[in-house]
Structures are given as structure tokens and as C-alpha cells.
């Protein structure tokens, strides 16, 4: 299978590329190596080296998802499946630079869809976000109301709608994946669990935005394997929640990290961050029943693996 992974240097994308290339698929990667202003270039290069350490015969090239010439170059040979992960990765980054963030998510998706239609790609897989639901509670299914409360979620939802439009009007086959709280070895330092670990390992106070809010944290390997099941599966033109299906509170997450690291850190609740919604556990029964998706790592196991990597990284 010839698969183009757009954003394949990223945290989730690189694990997908690793698994696909080791399974002997023909994998190409387009990425623009964006730092998003949260990591130094030399540190990002080290992170990329780690993420790509197990890749097998992967062709990579530099390209911006919003640039038509770059995307055309990515489609220069037959492509069976496009997995689209090229996106400003978090709500706060889009909020900080909405003109570029919204353009990246929406225009980049339309650019890829246009080329998928012209080059008769068999399937387009768009990696969206649980943020499209806005505030949601435990048991939220894929057909729940979508009421994003931040620019990131709104942009992802608009990109989902363009994806469906290209299926309805041009016949482009698609799947949409909505992950949540992905974590594990190879992640950047600016996500919530990364920050909790950094503060705990330094015995500094851990600041929590509303400790009662929950997140459906999902280990990186489970996320990547779930996305691959979606991409290679025969169930087309539908959305899938690909998460652990078991949310925990932010306070509980901080407490477990303190216990795991033997830290002397104290937890300080600094209140809700208005750009993030109230969340819970997503319903993953559709992915289980139709794709055989079954997350393997429970939260404590995932934390132990992540902590081991962080210790070796230091």
C-alpha cells in the first residue's frame, strides 16, 4: 500500500510512520519541521532523530500543507491513502496565532482534498480532535452535537465539514479520527502531562487548571495503531473516536505523577482555562465493533513508560 503521511515528523505521525514502514508499506512523509515557537530548532532535531529511529525505507521531503506546489510534489506518484496530521497541534498555539493557525488547519486540508480528488486517491484520513465537541461528558459518541469553544476546535470542525463536502460532491472516500490527550515517549515538553512531569521531577509546585476537569488520556502507541486501523479498514466515510475511553481528572493525573516520581511537589489549582472545554471519556464502541480497536496501555502503565523515557532523556 502506498501511503502519504502529511505531518509525519510529528508526535503521532512519526509513530504511524514507524508502524507502517515496519509492516513494509510504501510510506512517504511530507513535513515542514515547524517549531510552533515552543521548542528550539536543535532540540526539535534531536526529538526527530528519536522519533525516526525505527523507520524503515521512508522517503521524506520538506513541504508546507498550504502550498500547492509542495502538495503537488507529494502527489507526484500514485498514492492509495493520505493520512493528514499536518496541523497547529494545540488550542493555545492556534489562539496565539489565529491567522496562521486557522489557515494551516482549514486551507491545508482543502489543499490536500483537492489533490486527492484530482489524483484519484483511494482514501483521505483526516486527524481531527475531541475539541470539536466543545464541552462534553462521559460516553460522548461520534454523532454528538459539535459546539467548539476555541479556535482550534472550530477550525478542526470546519476542516471535517470540507472533508465530508469533498465526499458528497466529488466522491473522495474519507475517514475522520478524533483523538484525545495523546501522551508518551517522544512528546514535546509543553503538553499538560509533560509539564506535570517536569514540575514533579524538579519538586516544584504543579499548577492545574481546574483539577476536577477530566481528560481521556491515550497512550501514543494505542492512538497510532487505532489510526492505522481506520486508514487500512474497509469502513469508509465515517468518524471514529480513537482514545482510551477512560478519562481521569487532572488532579488525579498530577497525584499519580507525584507518586510515581517520588516528588515533594504540591498541587495548586489555578482555575479553569477558558480556552479549554469541560471534558470526559469518549465512547469508542464504534471503533471497537467495526475495526477491532482495543487500547492496550492503561494510564498507570503509560505513565511509567513515559517517565522512563524522560529519565533517560535527562
Secondary structure as UniProt FT lines:
FT   STRAND          2..6
FT   TURN            7..9
FT   HELIX           11..22
FT   TURN            23..24
FT   STRAND          26..31
FT   TURN            36..37
FT   HELIX           41..51
FT   TURN            52..54
FT   STRAND          59..62
FT   TURN            65..66
FT   HELIX           68..74
FT   STRAND          81..84
FT   HELIX           91..96
FT   HELIX           98..102
FT   HELIX           103..107
FT   HELIX           108..118
FT   TURN            119..120
FT   STRAND          123..127
FT   HELIX           130..133
FT   TURN            138..139
FT   TURN            142..143
FT   HELIX           151..170
FT   STRAND          174..178
FT   STRAND          182..183
FT   TURN            185..186
FT   TURN            189..190
FT   HELIX           192..201
FT   TURN            202..203
FT   STRAND          206..208
FT   TURN            211..212
FT   STRAND          214..215
FT   STRAND          218..219
FT   HELIX           220..232
FT   STRAND          238..241
FT   STRAND          248..249
FT   HELIX           250..261
FT   STRAND          267..269
FT   TURN            274..275
FT   HELIX           285..291
FT   HELIX           299..313
//
